[in-house]
């Protein structure tokens, strides 16, 4: 994920601070010098870095911090608070009119930023919230964009209004507004054309749409992987047409992430959402405090819980929880837990939101996860009969040989899987408190709905 390198460097700085019983001004200045270098390497705007480290230093060298019981921890707390402030402090929602009126969102951005996919993602989010969105295909220069919007709209169960590529975007937008009024749509999302770079023709087209239609919010989609260029693009678009918010895409990739830390400070415009993957569900609301926690290696447990509640089947989760409590689960439950983990983006994505796991640690875990081995495990389980999957105790040597042949593996792999499974059941019996007992929610608290592979 983005910020892995930055997160690792900052955690090393903080580790050194915590190891000191007392801090001197020189200790704080040396630590902040390292923080400054880490931020610059992450492609954070130079002026932003300079102001950020100045604010932290002014607060950190105060007598309350230096003479406190745990000065290192206090400095980390200040860094966290200043980072949240840098990214906007408050979470900014999309401005939506009452449901009996039509909200118009105009999506803008350069070609390749993921604007068309993001447009469909936003429609899906609003549909989940009870709105009736209409997607409008105004990218007439790239026929594939119209087809892409139609395909993604169909996947989201959202209607797409299109008039081909022979009409002017402003005329398509006006016709879409009439269609929305007749069809009872209360959100119109206009997917405008992207270019390889900012040009006057592009800007004029966007201005013309805004002059003819009452646009509620203009949302700019920028590619986080372009780093400081994303901030420059945001500044140019705001100057030319006026933007109300930004969506950062590809924040899950191998990116330094400086744009997320710079955009609000440089443009004054909030980050509304971040794209964390290619799936249509991979769009997260941007919470400055949660992002700061991720960057500083403190995890993002709240987003993890929300993702679990959104992606997982609550009824299945409750049944699984009861089975785990009683240690009565079988191999079908094993498969179900693997499927649930995949729904949430895989084990590395989940672990990436856990406190203290990131950077090198996460890379080690990812390299240790053998995808082929997991596929073989699935193959072994699918080679079992329904009776064998629900009651593994009946797996005698002849059954195991048949299963091994069916899965195309050595019988030793079948034996190993069965042994691991039995050990897991024993462990679950010894930890009844983990999943809540009488009068309590258990040690997993909000994670009761989350089931990981055994």
URFENSUL-V503674 format. One record per residue. N is the residue number from 1. PSI is psi in whole degrees, -180 to 180 (* if undefined). OMEGA is omega in radians with two decimals (* if undefined). D_LAST is the distance of its C-alpha to the last C-alpha in Angstrom with 2 decimals. Layout:
n & psi & omega & d_last
N & PSI & OMEGA & D_LAST
N & PSI & OMEGA & D_LAST
This chain:
n & psi & omega & d_last
1 & 160 & 3.04 & 24.70
2 & 153 & 3.07 & 28.27
3 & -1 & -3.11 & 29.25
4 & -47 & -3.12 & 26.87
5 & -45 & 3.12 & 29.96
6 & -45 & -3.13 & 31.79
7 & -44 & -3.12 & 28.89
8 & -43 & 3.14 & 28.55
9 & -42 & 3.14 & 32.35
10 & -39 & 3.13 & 32.64
11 & -35 & 3.07 & 29.94
12 & -41 & 3.10 & 31.95
13 & -46 & -3.09 & 35.08
14 & -34 & 3.11 & 33.56
15 & -41 & 3.11 & 32.23
16 & -38 & 3.13 & 35.84
17 & -43 & -3.11 & 37.17
18 & -30 & -3.07 & 34.92
19 & -14 & -3.13 & 35.98
20 & 130 & 3.12 & 39.60
21 & -41 & 3.12 & 40.92
22 & 154 & 3.14 & 43.73
23 & 140 & 3.01 & 44.31
24 & 169 & 3.08 & 47.59
25 & -38 & -3.14 & 48.70
26 & -37 & 3.09 & 48.39
27 & -46 & -3.11 & 44.70
28 & -45 & -3.13 & 43.99
29 & -40 & 3.12 & 46.11
30 & -42 & 3.13 & 44.45
31 & -43 & -3.11 & 40.95
32 & -27 & 3.05 & 42.14
33 & -41 & 3.10 & 43.68
34 & -41 & 3.11 & 40.26
35 & -45 & -3.14 & 38.79
36 & -47 & 3.13 & 41.71
37 & -42 & -3.14 & 41.15
38 & -41 & 3.14 & 37.42
39 & -41 & 3.12 & 38.32
40 & -39 & 3.10 & 41.10
41 & -27 & 3.11 & 38.88
42 & 6 & 3.08 & 36.49
43 & 31 & 3.03 & 39.60
44 & 141 & -3.12 & 40.27
45 & 135 & -3.06 & 43.91
46 & -46 & -3.13 & 46.24
47 & -37 & 3.12 & 48.07
48 & -45 & 3.13 & 44.86
49 & -44 & -3.12 & 43.63
50 & -46 & 3.14 & 47.04
51 & -38 & -3.12 & 47.17
52 & -51 & -3.11 & 43.59
53 & -33 & 3.10 & 44.13
54 & -45 & -3.14 & 47.55
55 & -43 & -3.14 & 46.14
56 & -45 & -3.11 & 43.44
57 & -43 & 3.14 & 46.06
58 & -40 & 3.14 & 48.55
59 & -37 & -3.02 & 46.09
60 & -27 & -3.08 & 44.50
61 & 7 & 3.06 & 47.83
62 & 154 & -3.07 & 48.96
63 & -31 & -3.12 & 49.82
64 & -37 & -3.12 & 47.17
65 & -50 & -3.04 & 44.42
66 & -33 & -3.10 & 46.11
67 & 6 & -3.10 & 47.07
68 & 173 & -3.11 & 43.86
69 & -34 & -3.11 & 41.57
70 & 74 & -3.05 & 38.80
71 & -38 & 3.13 & 40.58
72 & -46 & 3.14 & 37.80
73 & -36 & 3.13 & 35.43
74 & -40 & 3.11 & 38.32
75 & -42 & 3.11 & 38.94
76 & -41 & 3.12 & 35.30
77 & -41 & 3.13 & 35.67
78 & -43 & 3.11 & 38.89
79 & -45 & 3.13 & 37.35
80 & -49 & -3.11 & 34.62
81 & -41 & -3.14 & 37.31
82 & -33 & 3.11 & 39.59
83 & -40 & 3.08 & 36.89
84 & -45 & 3.13 & 36.13
85 & -40 & -3.14 & 39.91
86 & -39 & -3.08 & 40.20
87 & 2 & 3.01 & 37.84
88 & -3 & 3.11 & 39.56
89 & -65 & -3.07 & 38.37
90 & 148 & 3.03 & 38.06
91 & 133 & -3.12 & 35.83
92 & 125 & 3.13 & 38.21
93 & 159 & 2.98 & 37.76
94 & 139 & 3.11 & 39.48
95 & 112 & -3.12 & 42.90
96 & 135 & 3.08 & 43.04
97 & 166 & 3.05 & 46.19
98 & 151 & -3.00 & 46.27
99 & -15 & 3.11 & 44.77
100 & 1 & 3.07 & 48.34
101 & 164 & -3.11 & 49.22
102 & 120 & 3.01 & 48.05
103 & 132 & 3.12 & 46.03
104 & 120 & 3.09 & 46.57
105 & 123 & 3.09 & 44.14
106 & 120 & -3.11 & 45.45
107 & 129 & -3.12 & 42.92
108 & 163 & 3.11 & 44.39
109 & 167 & 3.12 & 43.37
110 & 158 & 3.11 & 43.99
111 & 136 & 3.10 & 43.00
112 & -4 & -3.13 & 39.59
113 & -11 & -3.12 & 38.13
114 & 26 & -3.04 & 36.00
115 & -47 & -3.08 & 38.38
116 & -43 & 3.10 & 38.33
117 & -42 & -3.14 & 34.53
118 & -37 & 3.11 & 34.45
119 & -44 & 3.11 & 37.20
120 & -36 & 3.11 & 35.08
121 & -43 & 3.13 & 32.08
122 & -42 & 3.12 & 34.45
123 & -42 & 3.12 & 35.74
124 & -42 & 3.12 & 32.26
125 & -45 & -3.10 & 31.70
126 & -34 & 3.08 & 35.11
127 & -41 & 3.10 & 34.61
128 & -30 & -3.12 & 31.50
129 & 7 & 3.06 & 33.85
130 & 7 & 3.12 & 36.30
131 & 163 & 3.08 & 38.73
132 & 90 & -3.07 & 40.39
133 & 152 & 3.03 & 40.40
134 & 124 & 3.09 & 42.56
135 & 138 & -3.09 & 41.86
136 & 122 & -3.09 & 45.08
137 & 98 & -3.13 & 45.43
138 & 9 & 3.07 & 48.09
139 & 89 & -3.05 & 47.20
140 & -4 & -3.09 & 50.11
141 & -15 & -3.09 & 50.25
142 & 90 & -3.09 & 46.98
143 & -32 & 3.14 & 46.79
144 & -28 & -3.13 & 43.17
145 & -37 & 3.12 & 42.35
146 & -46 & 3.12 & 43.72
147 & -42 & -3.14 & 41.69
148 & -42 & 3.13 & 38.53
149 & -40 & 3.12 & 39.12
150 & -44 & -3.13 & 39.77
151 & -47 & -3.13 & 36.57
152 & -35 & 3.08 & 34.43
153 & -41 & 3.12 & 36.45
154 & -41 & 3.12 & 35.77
155 & -35 & -3.13 & 31.99
156 & -8 & -3.09 & 32.28
157 & 33 & -3.11 & 34.69
158 & 134 & -3.13 & 37.44
159 & 144 & 3.10 & 41.02
160 & 127 & 3.09 & 42.50
161 & 121 & -3.12 & 46.26
162 & 148 & 3.10 & 47.78
163 & 28 & -3.14 & 51.39
164 & -161 & -3.06 & 50.84
165 & 18 & -3.13 & 52.01
166 & -7 & -3.11 & 55.78
167 & 157 & 3.10 & 55.99
168 & 141 & -3.13 & 56.11
169 & -39 & -3.13 & 52.95
170 & -36 & 3.12 & 55.00
171 & -38 & 3.09 & 56.30
172 & -43 & -3.12 & 52.82
173 & -41 & -3.14 & 51.64
174 & -43 & 3.12 & 54.71
175 & -37 & 3.13 & 54.23
176 & -37 & 3.13 & 50.55
177 & -40 & 3.10 & 51.69
178 & -43 & 3.13 & 54.04
179 & -40 & -3.13 & 51.36
180 & -41 & -3.14 & 48.97
181 & -41 & -3.14 & 51.73
182 & -35 & -3.05 & 52.48
183 & 0 & 3.11 & 48.87
184 & 22 & 3.08 & 47.76
185 & 141 & 3.13 & 45.35
186 & 3 & 2.99 & 44.94
187 & 125 & 3.05 & 43.27
188 & 123 & -3.11 & 44.69
189 & 113 & -3.05 & 42.73
190 & 119 & 3.09 & 44.97
191 & 103 & -3.10 & 43.49
192 & 171 & -3.09 & 46.34
193 & 144 & 3.03 & 47.09
194 & 157 & 3.05 & 45.73
195 & 167 & 3.11 & 47.78
196 & -22 & 3.08 & 47.06
197 & 165 & 3.13 & 48.86
198 & 127 & 3.07 & 50.57
199 & 164 & -3.05 & 53.96
200 & -38 & -3.13 & 56.75
201 & -42 & 3.13 & 56.49
202 & -48 & -3.11 & 52.84
203 & -40 & -3.13 & 53.67
204 & -38 & 3.13 & 56.74
205 & -43 & 3.13 & 54.70
206 & -41 & 3.12 & 52.28
207 & -41 & -3.12 & 55.26
208 & -41 & 3.10 & 56.96
209 & -44 & -3.11 & 53.98
210 & -28 & 3.12 & 53.94
211 & -26 & -3.08 & 57.72
212 & -16 & -3.12 & 57.58
213 & 142 & 3.13 & 54.47
214 & 93 & -3.13 & 53.43
215 & 125 & -3.13 & 50.13
216 & -49 & 3.10 & 48.10
217 & 141 & 3.04 & 45.89
218 & 118 & -3.06 & 45.87
219 & 126 & 3.12 & 42.41
220 & 129 & 3.10 & 42.16
221 & 121 & -3.14 & 39.18
222 & 150 & -3.11 & 38.91
223 & 115 & -3.11 & 36.76
224 & -25 & -3.09 & 35.11
225 & -15 & 3.12 & 35.20
226 & 0 & 3.02 & 39.00
227 & -125 & -3.06 & 38.88
228 & -28 & 3.10 & 42.32
229 & -34 & 3.13 & 43.73
230 & -38 & 3.12 & 41.56
231 & -42 & 3.12 & 43.33
232 & -41 & 3.11 & 46.71
233 & -44 & 3.14 & 46.04
234 & -43 & 3.14 & 45.14
235 & -42 & -3.14 & 48.38
236 & -47 & 3.13 & 50.47
237 & -41 & -3.13 & 49.13
238 & -39 & -3.14 & 49.70
239 & -40 & -3.05 & 53.22
240 & -44 & -3.04 & 54.14
241 & -16 & -3.09 & 52.65
242 & 117 & 3.10 & 50.94
243 & 155 & -3.11 & 47.18
244 & -18 & -3.13 & 45.35
245 & 168 & -3.06 & 41.86
246 & 144 & 2.97 & 39.59
247 & 124 & 3.13 & 36.28
248 & 124 & 3.10 & 34.63
249 & 166 & 3.04 & 32.78
250 & 33 & 3.11 & 30.58
251 & -6 & 3.09 & 29.36
252 & -9 & -3.05 & 26.02
253 & -172 & -3.13 & 27.93
254 & 73 & -3.06 & 29.35
255 & 151 & -3.11 & 31.94
256 & -17 & 2.97 & 33.58
257 & 10 & -3.10 & 33.49
258 & -28 & -3.12 & 37.00
259 & -40 & -3.12 & 37.95
260 & -32 & -3.11 & 35.61
261 & -11 & -3.05 & 37.32
262 & -32 & -2.95 & 40.82
263 & -50 & -3.09 & 41.40
264 & -43 & -3.10 & 41.97
265 & -37 & -3.08 & 44.18
266 & -44 & -3.05 & 46.25
267 & -21 & -3.07 & 46.67
268 & 3 & -3.12 & 46.19
269 & 138 & -3.08 & 44.00
270 & 152 & 2.96 & 40.53
271 & 124 & -3.08 & 37.27
272 & -48 & -3.12 & 36.06
273 & 162 & 3.01 & 32.84
274 & 135 & 3.09 & 30.82
275 & 124 & -3.06 & 29.42
276 & 21 & 3.13 & 25.92
277 & 178 & -3.07 & 25.49
278 & -19 & -3.13 & 27.26
279 & 152 & -3.10 & 25.69
280 & -15 & 3.10 & 28.01
281 & -7 & -3.04 & 25.53
282 & 61 & 3.07 & 25.24
283 & 119 & -3.08 & 27.97
284 & 140 & 3.01 & 27.51
285 & 144 & -3.09 & 30.26
286 & 117 & 3.07 & 31.57
287 & 111 & -3.12 & 31.33
288 & -41 & -3.11 & 33.31
289 & -38 & 3.14 & 31.73
290 & -38 & 3.12 & 28.13
291 & -40 & 3.10 & 29.16
292 & -41 & 3.12 & 30.89
293 & -41 & 3.12 & 27.79
294 & -46 & -3.09 & 25.80
295 & -38 & -3.08 & 28.73
296 & 9 & 3.06 & 29.09
297 & 21 & -3.13 & 25.45
298 & 2 & 3.11 & 24.93
299 & 179 & 3.11 & 22.21
300 & 70 & -3.03 & 22.54
301 & -37 & -3.11 & 20.47
302 & -45 & 3.11 & 22.86
303 & -36 & 3.12 & 22.50
304 & -45 & 3.13 & 18.70
305 & -44 & 3.14 & 19.02
306 & -40 & 3.13 & 21.76
307 & -39 & 3.11 & 19.86
308 & -44 & -3.13 & 17.02
309 & -33 & -3.10 & 19.84
310 & -42 & -3.00 & 21.64
311 & -26 & -3.00 & 19.06
312 & 149 & 3.11 & 16.81
313 & 114 & -3.03 & 18.14
314 & -39 & -3.12 & 18.86
315 & -43 & 3.11 & 19.39
316 & -39 & -3.12 & 16.10
317 & -40 & 3.14 & 14.37
318 & -43 & 3.12 & 16.51
319 & -41 & 3.13 & 15.74
320 & -41 & -3.12 & 11.96
321 & -41 & 3.12 & 12.80
322 & -41 & 3.13 & 15.08
323 & -40 & 3.13 & 12.74
324 & -39 & 3.13 & 10.27
325 & -41 & -3.07 & 13.58
326 & -2 & -3.08 & 14.76
327 & 46 & -3.11 & 11.68
328 & 19 & -3.07 & 13.02
329 & 154 & 3.11 & 10.32
330 & -170 & -3.09 & 10.77
331 & -25 & 3.06 & 10.04
332 & -38 & 3.11 & 11.83
333 & -35 & 3.08 & 9.39
334 & -49 & 3.12 & 6.67
335 & -41 & -3.13 & 9.68
336 & -40 & -3.14 & 10.61
337 & -37 & 3.11 & 7.75
338 & -40 & 3.13 & 8.63
339 & -40 & 3.12 & 12.18
340 & -39 & 3.11 & 12.11
341 & -40 & 3.11 & 11.04
342 & -39 & 3.13 & 13.90
343 & -34 & -3.11 & 16.19
344 & 7 & 3.07 & 15.95
345 & 3 & 3.13 & 16.97
346 & 164 & -3.03 & 13.92
347 & -36 & -3.11 & 11.84
348 & -35 & 3.12 & 15.15
349 & -41 & 3.12 & 17.00
350 & -48 & -3.13 & 14.74
351 & -31 & 3.13 & 14.77
352 & -19 & 3.12 & 18.49
353 & -2 & -3.13 & 19.15
354 & 142 & -3.14 & 17.74
355 & 136 & 3.03 & 20.60
356 & 0 & 3.13 & 21.54
357 & 123 & -3.13 & 19.49
358 & 175 & 3.08 & 21.79
359 & -124 & -3.06 & 24.27
360 & -39 & -3.12 & 23.82
361 & -46 & -3.11 & 20.47
362 & -38 & 3.11 & 18.97
363 & -40 & 3.12 & 20.80
364 & -42 & 3.14 & 19.36
365 & -44 & -3.12 & 15.74
366 & -41 & -3.14 & 16.79
367 & -26 & -3.14 & 18.59
368 & -21 & 3.14 & 15.73
369 & 110 & -3.12 & 13.59
370 & 105 & -3.11 & 15.11
371 & -37 & 3.13 & 15.45
372 & -38 & 3.11 & 17.10
373 & -42 & 3.11 & 14.38
374 & -39 & 3.11 & 11.91
375 & -38 & 3.11 & 14.90
376 & -38 & 3.11 & 15.37
377 & -45 & 3.11 & 11.93
378 & -41 & 3.13 & 12.96
379 & -41 & 3.12 & 16.34
380 & -46 & -3.09 & 15.36
381 & -41 & 3.14 & 13.66
382 & -18 & 3.10 & 16.73
383 & -8 & 3.10 & 18.98
384 & 155 & 3.02 & 18.04
385 & 160 & 3.10 & 20.24
386 & -37 & -3.13 & 19.17
387 & -41 & 3.14 & 19.90
388 & -38 & -3.13 & 17.72
389 & -38 & -3.11 & 14.67
390 & -22 & -3.12 & 15.30
391 & 77 & -3.06 & 16.31
392 & -16 & -3.10 & 14.77
393 & -18 & -3.12 & 17.21
394 & 2 & -3.10 & 20.06
395 & 93 & 3.09 & 18.96
396 & 173 & -3.09 & 22.09
397 & -41 & -3.11 & 23.36
398 & -38 & 3.10 & 25.36
399 & -42 & -3.13 & 22.57
400 & -38 & 3.12 & 20.35
401 & -43 & 3.13 & 23.41
402 & -41 & 3.14 & 23.90
403 & -44 & 3.14 & 20.33
404 & -43 & 3.12 & 20.74
405 & -42 & -3.13 & 24.11
406 & -35 & -3.11 & 22.91
407 & -10 & -3.13 & 20.26
408 & 36 & 3.14 & 22.75
409 & 171 & 3.09 & 20.76
410 & 148 & -3.13 & 21.62
411 & -25 & 3.12 & 20.67
412 & -34 & 3.12 & 19.26
413 & -37 & 3.10 & 16.32
414 & -46 & 3.13 & 15.69
415 & -42 & -3.12 & 16.07
416 & -44 & -3.13 & 13.68
417 & -44 & 3.14 & 10.81
418 & -42 & 3.14 & 11.87
419 & -46 & 3.11 & 12.22
420 & -39 & -3.14 & 8.77
421 & -45 & 3.14 & 7.60
422 & -38 & 3.10 & 10.50
423 & -38 & 3.11 & 9.95
424 & -42 & 3.13 & 6.72
425 & -41 & 3.10 & 9.13
426 & -43 & -3.13 & 11.85
427 & -42 & 3.14 & 10.43
428 & -37 & 3.12 & 9.96
429 & -32 & -3.12 & 13.50
430 & -10 & -3.09 & 14.83
431 & 57 & -3.11 & 13.87
432 & -28 & -3.10 & 15.40
433 & -18 & -3.08 & 17.08
434 & -30 & -3.06 & 14.13
435 & 21 & 3.07 & 14.23
436 & 140 & 3.09 & 18.01
437 & -149 & -3.13 & 20.38
438 & 131 & 3.02 & 24.08
439 & 16 & 3.13 & 26.03
440 & 164 & -3.12 & 23.38
441 & -6 & 3.14 & 20.66
442 & 170 & -3.06 & 18.42
443 & -21 & -3.11 & 17.50
444 & -13 & 3.08 & 15.42
445 & -122 & -3.10 & 18.70
446 & -11 & -3.12 & 18.81
447 & 9 & -3.12 & 15.09
448 & -26 & -3.10 & 14.81
449 & -8 & -3.07 & 14.85
450 & 127 & 3.14 & 12.04
451 & 122 & -3.10 & 8.53
452 & 160 & 3.05 & 6.18
453 & 139 & -3.04 & 3.78
454 & * & * & 0.00
